[in-house]
Amino acid sequence: MDRDVIAQKLESLRRCLRRLELKCPSDPQLLVADVDLQDIIALNLSRAVQICVDIGAHIIAGLEVSPPDTMGQTFDVLAQEGILNDV
């Protein structure tokens, strides 16, 4: 596992989360009324999920296990290997 790759992906994840934090309105009606804001939030949520899957896939690549078939299975494999736990 390349720690530099993970570090870069974590920084990208932090940027997405910061963007979400800055753009999520406290009043849901503001979100309902602003299509551009909806797009910004949806895009950053999608990016955040994809980055998490990429990190998981990178970790799994260094293990002696079969690669997952789906994005969701990435997290199942990490949990089965003891890398993720319930929080």
Buried (B, 14 or more C-beta within 10 A) or exposed (E): EEEEEBEEBEEBBEBBBEBBEEBBEEEEEEBEEBEEBEEBBEEBBEBBEBBBBBBBBBBBEEEEEEEBEEBEBBBEBBEEEEEBEEE
